[in-house]
Amino acid sequence: MQRDSIDKVAVVGGGLIGLSWASLFTAFNLRVTVYDPNPSVATNLKAFVEDAWPHLLTLGLAQSAKPIIPEFTTEIEDLKSVDFVQECGPDRIEIKRATIVALEACIDPAVVIASSTSSLLASDIQQGAVHPGRVLVAHPMNPPHLIPMVELVAGDDTSSDAIEQADAFYTSLKRVTVRVKKEVVGHLANRLTSALYREAVYIAAEGIADVQDIDRAIAYGPGMRWALIGPHLTYHLGGGKGGYRHYLDHLGATQEARWREHGTAELTEELKELLIAGVEEELRDEDSDSLVERRDAALVDLAKLKTHWGF
């Protein structure tokens, strides 16, 4: 099945990621059906799409001035005529496999099943599938309708055609695809963010800095550069006229010294309470809903800024 033949898309799972995907797909005039066994998701779907639509319009992604609410069903059999499946169910392997079995009982054998799993391997998810070649990982960052990256990871049995179809599909939706060449837990982006988070938790546990200052250090320091370019290009620019080679030759040893000092803290109940208290202090004068709204609006502005400057 070619990209231009994809018209009907199923979103399996109506959590935050699923609703975000559904908003994006619908914005591009795809016929979308959201499946979730919980009927209350229908209300959440409508509210989410209506909130997301102004941002999708600002980004030039929405093809309609007014929000289009996807269809919703609690019956997986209603997905029988779809052309592509975005699987967004709970990140537990037994649920993923059971979902694949249920999908394969009703959809065409040629339909790609792309899982938004944050950590599970495609090879594990596709075990027991009748047509494992069409199963792959397509992992976004939250929220996927505003953050364009999608990681594509093949399992042992994933066909090259399925990867190519998925790549073409997401690219047509103005997503930035990243192909992960080797299966690892957490894929690529989550491994990078987890490495930073591990050190952020360790620093708090060791009393080196408070939670608030750790967050400020990232948000007003390296995070500003990372919003534009990645770590390798950052250090390339840090090498001046000599570039990355100069940086690695002259400052690589300092990096190694820091790597040796990195630590891992045990997430004890005491440490959890310390971290939570730190975040609550950050939110003392602001509620989480307001923070989500401002974050999403800022992500829209950031996307426009990156486009303007060619990042």
TORKOL-4160 file (C-alpha; in steps of 0.2 Angstrom, whole numbers, padded with zeros to 4 digits, m for minus):
311
<pt num="1" X="0000" Y="0000" Z="0000"/>
<pt num="2" X="0007" Y="0017" Z="m0005"/>
<pt num="3" X="0006" Y="0033" Z="0005"/>
<pt num="4" X="m0006" Y="0041" Z="m0008"/>
<pt num="5" X="m0018" Y="0027" Z="m0005"/>
<pt num="6" X="m0019" Y="0030" Z="0014"/>
<pt num="7" X="m0036" Y="0038" Z="0018"/>
<pt num="8" X="m0043" Y="0030" Z="0033"/>
<pt num="9" X="m0032" Y="0029" Z="0049"/>
<pt num="10" X="m0035" Y="0020" Z="0065"/>
<pt num="11" X="m0029" Y="0027" Z="0082"/>
<pt num="12" X="m0029" Y="0013" Z="0094"/>
<pt num="13" X="m0029" Y="0020" Z="0112"/>
<pt num="14" X="m0037" Y="0037" Z="0117"/>
<pt num="15" X="m0024" Y="0043" Z="0130"/>
<pt num="16" X="m0014" Y="0059" Z="0127"/>
<pt num="17" X="m0003" Y="0052" Z="0113"/>
<pt num="18" X="m0018" Y="0044" Z="0104"/>
<pt num="19" X="m0028" Y="0060" Z="0105"/>
<pt num="20" X="m0013" Y="0070" Z="0099"/>
<pt num="21" X="m0010" Y="0059" Z="0084"/>
<pt num="22" X="m0029" Y="0059" Z="0080"/>
<pt num="23" X="m0029" Y="0078" Z="0080"/>
<pt num="24" X="m0014" Y="0079" Z="0068"/>
<pt num="25" X="m0021" Y="0065" Z="0056"/>
<pt num="26" X="m0038" Y="0074" Z="0055"/>
<pt num="27" X="m0030" Y="0091" Z="0052"/>
<pt num="28" X="m0023" Y="0083" Z="0036"/>
<pt num="29" X="m0041" Y="0078" Z="0030"/>
<pt num="30" X="m0038" Y="0060" Z="0034"/>
<pt num="31" X="m0053" Y="0050" Z="0039"/>
<pt num="32" X="m0049" Y="0045" Z="0057"/>
<pt num="33" X="m0057" Y="0033" Z="0069"/>
<pt num="34" X="m0051" Y="0032" Z="0087"/>
<pt num="35" X="m0054" Y="0015" Z="0096"/>
<pt num="36" X="m0054" Y="0014" Z="0115"/>
<pt num="37" X="m0064" Y="0002" Z="0126"/>
<pt num="38" X="m0068" Y="0016" Z="0137"/>
<pt num="39" X="m0083" Y="0026" Z="0131"/>
<pt num="40" X="m0078" Y="0042" Z="0141"/>
<pt num="41" X="m0064" Y="0044" Z="0129"/>
<pt num="42" X="m0076" Y="0051" Z="0116"/>
<pt num="43" X="m0078" Y="0067" Z="0127"/>
<pt num="44" X="m0060" Y="0069" Z="0129"/>
<pt num="45" X="m0057" Y="0067" Z="0110"/>
<pt num="46" X="m0068" Y="0081" Z="0106"/>
<pt num="47" X="m0061" Y="0093" Z="0119"/>
<pt num="48" X="m0043" Y="0089" Z="0114"/>
<pt num="49" X="m0046" Y="0091" Z="0095"/>
<pt num="50" X="m0054" Y="0108" Z="0098"/>
<pt num="51" X="m0040" Y="0114" Z="0109"/>
<pt num="52" X="m0027" Y="0108" Z="0097"/>
<pt num="53" X="m0035" Y="0115" Z="0081"/>
<pt num="54" X="m0029" Y="0133" Z="0083"/>
<pt num="55" X="m0011" Y="0128" Z="0085"/>
<pt num="56" X="m0013" Y="0116" Z="0070"/>
<pt num="57" X="m0020" Y="0131" Z="0060"/>
<pt num="58" X="m0006" Y="0143" Z="0066"/>
<pt num="59" X="0007" Y="0130" Z="0060"/>
<pt num="60" X="m0002" Y="0128" Z="0043"/>
<pt num="61" X="m0006" Y="0110" Z="0046"/>
<pt num="62" X="m0025" Y="0111" Z="0047"/>
<pt num="63" X="m0034" Y="0110" Z="0031"/>
<pt num="64" X="m0050" Y="0116" Z="0038"/>
<pt num="65" X="m0054" Y="0132" Z="0047"/>
<pt num="66" X="m0066" Y="0123" Z="0059"/>
<pt num="67" X="m0061" Y="0107" Z="0070"/>
<pt num="68" X="m0065" Y="0091" Z="0063"/>
<pt num="69" X="m0069" Y="0078" Z="0076"/>
<pt num="70" X="m0064" Y="0060" Z="0072"/>
<pt num="71" X="m0075" Y="0046" Z="0074"/>
<pt num="72" X="m0075" Y="0036" Z="0090"/>
<pt num="73" X="m0078" Y="0018" Z="0093"/>
<pt num="74" X="m0077" Y="0005" Z="0107"/>
<pt num="75" X="m0078" Y="m0009" Z="0095"/>
<pt num="76" X="m0061" Y="m0014" Z="0087"/>
<pt num="77" X="m0070" Y="m0023" Z="0073"/>
<pt num="78" X="m0075" Y="m0005" Z="0067"/>
<pt num="79" X="m0057" Y="m0003" Z="0061"/>
<pt num="80" X="m0059" Y="m0016" Z="0047"/>
<pt num="81" X="m0057" Y="m0005" Z="0032"/>
<pt num="82" X="m0043" Y="0007" Z="0038"/>
<pt num="83" X="m0027" Y="0009" Z="0028"/>
<pt num="84" X="m0015" Y="0013" Z="0043"/>
<pt num="85" X="m0015" Y="0009" Z="0061"/>
<pt num="86" X="m0007" Y="0020" Z="0074"/>
<pt num="87" X="m0006" Y="0010" Z="0090"/>
<pt num="88" X="m0006" Y="0020" Z="0106"/>
<pt num="89" X="m0011" Y="0007" Z="0120"/>
<pt num="90" X="m0003" Y="0005" Z="0137"/>
<pt num="91" X="0015" Y="0002" Z="0136"/>
<pt num="92" X="0014" Y="m0016" Z="0142"/>
<pt num="93" X="0020" Y="m0030" Z="0131"/>
<pt num="94" X="0005" Y="m0042" Z="0135"/>
<pt num="95" X="m0007" Y="m0028" Z="0130"/>
<pt num="96" X="0002" Y="m0024" Z="0114"/>
<pt num="97" X="0003" Y="m0042" Z="0108"/>
<pt num="98" X="m0016" Y="m0044" Z="0112"/>
<pt num="99" X="m0020" Y="m0028" Z="0103"/>
<pt num="100" X="m0010" Y="m0035" Z="0087"/>
<pt num="101" X="m0020" Y="m0051" Z="0088"/>
<pt num="102" X="m0037" Y="m0042" Z="0089"/>
<pt num="103" X="m0032" Y="m0030" Z="0075"/>
<pt num="104" X="m0026" Y="m0044" Z="0063"/>
<pt num="105" X="m0043" Y="m0052" Z="0065"/>
<pt num="106" X="m0051" Y="m0038" Z="0057"/>
<pt num="107" X="m0039" Y="m0027" Z="0046"/>
<pt num="108" X="m0031" Y="m0031" Z="0029"/>
<pt num="109" X="m0015" Y="m0040" Z="0030"/>
<pt num="110" X="m0006" Y="m0026" Z="0020"/>
<pt num="111" X="m0010" Y="m0013" Z="0033"/>
<pt num="112" X="0005" Y="m0006" Z="0043"/>
<pt num="113" X="0003" Y="m0006" Z="0062"/>
<pt num="114" X="0014" Y="0007" Z="0069"/>
<pt num="115" X="0016" Y="0007" Z="0088"/>
<pt num="116" X="0020" Y="0023" Z="0098"/>
<pt num="117" X="0028" Y="0013" Z="0112"/>
<pt num="118" X="0041" Y="0023" Z="0122"/>
<pt num="119" X="0052" Y="0009" Z="0127"/>
<pt num="120" X="0046" Y="m0008" Z="0120"/>
<pt num="121" X="0055" Y="m0017" Z="0106"/>
<pt num="122" X="0046" Y="m0020" Z="0089"/>
<pt num="123" X="0053" Y="m0038" Z="0089"/>
<pt num="124" X="0044" Y="m0041" Z="0105"/>
<pt num="125" X="0028" Y="m0033" Z="0100"/>
<pt num="126" X="0027" Y="m0043" Z="0084"/>
<pt num="127" X="0029" Y="m0060" Z="0092"/>
<pt num="128" X="0014" Y="m0070" Z="0088"/>
<pt num="129" X="0008" Y="m0059" Z="0074"/>
<pt num="130" X="0002" Y="m0068" Z="0059"/>
<pt num="131" X="0009" Y="m0054" Z="0048"/>
<pt num="132" X="0024" Y="m0048" Z="0059"/>
<pt num="133" X="0032" Y="m0039" Z="0044"/>
<pt num="134" X="0020" Y="m0025" Z="0045"/>
<pt num="135" X="0023" Y="m0021" Z="0064"/>
<pt num="136" X="0035" Y="m0007" Z="0068"/>
<pt num="137" X="0039" Y="0006" Z="0081"/>
<pt num="138" X="0034" Y="0024" Z="0077"/>
<pt num="139" X="0038" Y="0033" Z="0093"/>
<pt num="140" X="0034" Y="0052" Z="0094"/>
<pt num="141" X="0038" Y="0065" Z="0108"/>
<pt num="142" X="0023" Y="0072" Z="0117"/>
<pt num="143" X="0013" Y="0080" Z="0110"/>
<pt num="144" X="0015" Y="0073" Z="0093"/>
<pt num="145" X="0004" Y="0086" Z="0084"/>
<pt num="146" X="0016" Y="0099" Z="0089"/>
<pt num="147" X="0033" Y="0091" Z="0091"/>
<pt num="148" X="0037" Y="0084" Z="0073"/>
<pt num="149" X="0050" Y="0070" Z="0077"/>
<pt num="150" X="0045" Y="0052" Z="0074"/>
<pt num="151" X="0057" Y="0038" Z="0078"/>
<pt num="152" X="0055" Y="0023" Z="0066"/>
<pt num="153" X="0062" Y="0006" Z="0072"/>
<pt num="154" X="0061" Y="m0010" Z="0063"/>
<pt num="155" X="0059" Y="m0027" Z="0073"/>
<pt num="156" X="0068" Y="m0043" Z="0067"/>
<pt num="157" X="0053" Y="m0047" Z="0056"/>
<pt num="158" X="0048" Y="m0030" Z="0050"/>
<pt num="159" X="0048" Y="m0028" Z="0031"/>
<pt num="160" X="0058" Y="m0014" Z="0023"/>
<pt num="161" X="0042" Y="m0010" Z="0014"/>
<pt num="162" X="0033" Y="m0006" Z="0030"/>
<pt num="163" X="0046" Y="0006" Z="0036"/>
<pt num="164" X="0046" Y="0015" Z="0019"/>
<pt num="165" X="0027" Y="0016" Z="0020"/>
<pt num="166" X="0028" Y="0023" Z="0037"/>
<pt num="167" X="0042" Y="0035" Z="0033"/>
<pt num="168" X="0032" Y="0042" Z="0018"/>
<pt num="169" X="0016" Y="0043" Z="0028"/>
<pt num="170" X="0024" Y="0053" Z="0042"/>
<pt num="171" X="0034" Y="0064" Z="0030"/>
<pt num="172" X="0018" Y="0069" Z="0021"/>
<pt num="173" X="0011" Y="0075" Z="0037"/>
<pt num="174" X="0026" Y="0086" Z="0039"/>
<pt num="175" X="0034" Y="0075" Z="0053"/>
<pt num="176" X="0053" Y="0073" Z="0054"/>
<pt num="177" X="0057" Y="0055" Z="0054"/>
<pt num="178" X="0072" Y="0047" Z="0062"/>
<pt num="179" X="0077" Y="0029" Z="0058"/>
<pt num="180" X="0085" Y="0020" Z="0073"/>
<pt num="181" X="0097" Y="0007" Z="0065"/>
<pt num="182" X="0097" Y="m0005" Z="0080"/>
<pt num="183" X="0084" Y="m0010" Z="0093"/>
<pt num="184" X="0087" Y="m0004" Z="0110"/>
<pt num="185" X="0076" Y="m0001" Z="0125"/>
<pt num="186" X="0070" Y="0017" Z="0124"/>
<pt num="187" X="0075" Y="0019" Z="0106"/>
<pt num="188" X="0084" Y="0035" Z="0103"/>
<pt num="189" X="0076" Y="0051" Z="0110"/>
<pt num="190" X="0070" Y="0043" Z="0126"/>
<pt num="191" X="0088" Y="0036" Z="0130"/>
<pt num="192" X="0095" Y="0053" Z="0127"/>
<pt num="193" X="0082" Y="0062" Z="0139"/>
<pt num="194" X="0084" Y="0047" Z="0151"/>
<pt num="195" X="0102" Y="0050" Z="0152"/>
<pt num="196" X="0100" Y="0068" Z="0157"/>
<pt num="197" X="0086" Y="0064" Z="0169"/>
<pt num="198" X="0096" Y="0051" Z="0178"/>
<pt num="199" X="0109" Y="0065" Z="0181"/>
<pt num="200" X="0096" Y="0078" Z="0186"/>
<pt num="201" X="0089" Y="0066" Z="0199"/>
<pt num="202" X="0106" Y="0061" Z="0205"/>
<pt num="203" X="0111" Y="0080" Z="0207"/>
<pt num="204" X="0095" Y="0082" Z="0218"/>
<pt num="205" X="0098" Y="0067" Z="0228"/>
<pt num="206" X="0116" Y="0072" Z="0232"/>
<pt num="207" X="0111" Y="0090" Z="0237"/>
<pt num="208" X="0121" Y="0098" Z="0223"/>
<pt num="209" X="0106" Y="0109" Z="0218"/>
<pt num="210" X="0088" Y="0110" Z="0221"/>
<pt num="211" X="0075" Y="0104" Z="0209"/>
<pt num="212" X="0070" Y="0121" Z="0204"/>
<pt num="213" X="0088" Y="0126" Z="0200"/>
<pt num="214" X="0091" Y="0110" Z="0190"/>
<pt num="215" X="0076" Y="0114" Z="0179"/>
<pt num="216" X="0082" Y="0132" Z="0177"/>
<pt num="217" X="0099" Y="0127" Z="0172"/>
<pt num="218" X="0093" Y="0117" Z="0158"/>
<pt num="219" X="0078" Y="0128" Z="0152"/>
<pt num="220" X="0089" Y="0144" Z="0152"/>
<pt num="221" X="0106" Y="0136" Z="0147"/>
<pt num="222" X="0109" Y="0121" Z="0136"/>
<pt num="223" X="0090" Y="0118" Z="0133"/>
<pt num="224" X="0090" Y="0134" Z="0122"/>
<pt num="225" X="0104" Y="0128" Z="0111"/>
<pt num="226" X="0096" Y="0110" Z="0110"/>
<pt num="227" X="0080" Y="0118" Z="0104"/>
<pt num="228" X="0090" Y="0123" Z="0088"/>
<pt num="229" X="0103" Y="0110" Z="0086"/>
<pt num="230" X="0109" Y="0093" Z="0093"/>
<pt num="231" X="0124" Y="0090" Z="0105"/>
<pt num="232" X="0136" Y="0085" Z="0091"/>
<pt num="233" X="0133" Y="0101" Z="0082"/>
<pt num="234" X="0133" Y="0111" Z="0098"/>
<pt num="235" X="0151" Y="0105" Z="0102"/>
<pt num="236" X="0156" Y="0107" Z="0084"/>
<pt num="237" X="0152" Y="0126" Z="0086"/>
<pt num="238" X="0160" Y="0126" Z="0103"/>
<pt num="239" X="0176" Y="0121" Z="0094"/>
<pt num="240" X="0177" Y="0138" Z="0085"/>
<pt num="241" X="0186" Y="0138" Z="0068"/>
<pt num="242" X="0193" Y="0121" Z="0072"/>
<pt num="243" X="0176" Y="0113" Z="0074"/>
<pt num="244" X="0171" Y="0097" Z="0081"/>
<pt num="245" X="0189" Y="0089" Z="0079"/>
<pt num="246" X="0197" Y="0104" Z="0089"/>
<pt num="247" X="0184" Y="0102" Z="0102"/>
<pt num="248" X="0186" Y="0083" Z="0104"/>
<pt num="249" X="0205" Y="0085" Z="0104"/>
<pt num="250" X="0206" Y="0099" Z="0116"/>
<pt num="251" X="0191" Y="0097" Z="0128"/>
<pt num="252" X="0187" Y="0078" Z="0125"/>
<pt num="253" X="0196" Y="0074" Z="0141"/>
<pt num="254" X="0185" Y="0086" Z="0152"/>
<pt num="255" X="0170" Y="0077" Z="0145"/>
<pt num="256" X="0177" Y="0060" Z="0150"/>
<pt num="257" X="0181" Y="0067" Z="0167"/>
<pt num="258" X="0163" Y="0072" Z="0169"/>
<pt num="259" X="0156" Y="0055" Z="0163"/>
<pt num="260" X="0166" Y="0047" Z="0176"/>
<pt num="261" X="0157" Y="0058" Z="0189"/>
<pt num="262" X="0140" Y="0054" Z="0183"/>
<pt num="263" X="0129" Y="0044" Z="0196"/>
<pt num="264" X="0113" Y="0035" Z="0197"/>
<pt num="265" X="0102" Y="0038" Z="0212"/>
<pt num="266" X="0090" Y="0025" Z="0219"/>
<pt num="267" X="0072" Y="0031" Z="0218"/>
<pt num="268" X="0067" Y="0028" Z="0236"/>
<pt num="269" X="0051" Y="0035" Z="0243"/>
<pt num="270" X="0061" Y="0048" Z="0252"/>
<pt num="271" X="0069" Y="0054" Z="0235"/>
<pt num="272" X="0052" Y="0054" Z="0226"/>
<pt num="273" X="0045" Y="0065" Z="0239"/>
<pt num="274" X="0060" Y="0077" Z="0238"/>
<pt num="275" X="0058" Y="0078" Z="0219"/>
<pt num="276" X="0039" Y="0080" Z="0220"/>
<pt num="277" X="0041" Y="0094" Z="0233"/>
<pt num="278" X="0053" Y="0103" Z="0221"/>
<pt num="279" X="0041" Y="0102" Z="0207"/>
<pt num="280" X="0027" Y="0108" Z="0218"/>
<pt num="281" X="0038" Y="0123" Z="0223"/>
<pt num="282" X="0040" Y="0127" Z="0205"/>
<pt num="283" X="0022" Y="0127" Z="0202"/>
<pt num="284" X="0018" Y="0136" Z="0218"/>
<pt num="285" X="0011" Y="0151" Z="0208"/>
<pt num="286" X="0004" Y="0141" Z="0193"/>
<pt num="287" X="m0007" Y="0127" Z="0190"/>
<pt num="288" X="m0002" Y="0112" Z="0178"/>
<pt num="289" X="m0016" Y="0116" Z="0166"/>
<pt num="290" X="m0010" Y="0134" Z="0163"/>
<pt num="291" X="0008" Y="0127" Z="0161"/>
<pt num="292" X="0002" Y="0115" Z="0147"/>
<pt num="293" X="m0007" Y="0129" Z="0138"/>
<pt num="294" X="0008" Y="0140" Z="0138"/>
<pt num="295" X="0020" Y="0126" Z="0134"/>
<pt num="296" X="0009" Y="0121" Z="0118"/>
<pt num="297" X="0008" Y="0140" Z="0113"/>
<pt num="298" X="0027" Y="0142" Z="0115"/>
<pt num="299" X="0030" Y="0126" Z="0105"/>
<pt num="300" X="0020" Y="0133" Z="0091"/>
<pt num="301" X="0030" Y="0149" Z="0091"/>
<pt num="302" X="0046" Y="0139" Z="0092"/>
<pt num="303" X="0042" Y="0129" Z="0077"/>
<pt num="304" X="0039" Y="0145" Z="0067"/>
<pt num="305" X="0055" Y="0152" Z="0073"/>
<pt num="306" X="0065" Y="0136" Z="0068"/>
<pt num="307" X="0057" Y="0137" Z="0051"/>
<pt num="308" X="0061" Y="0155" Z="0049"/>
<pt num="309" X="0080" Y="0152" Z="0053"/>
<pt num="310" X="0081" Y="0136" Z="0044"/>
<pt num="311" X="0083" Y="0125" Z="0060"/>
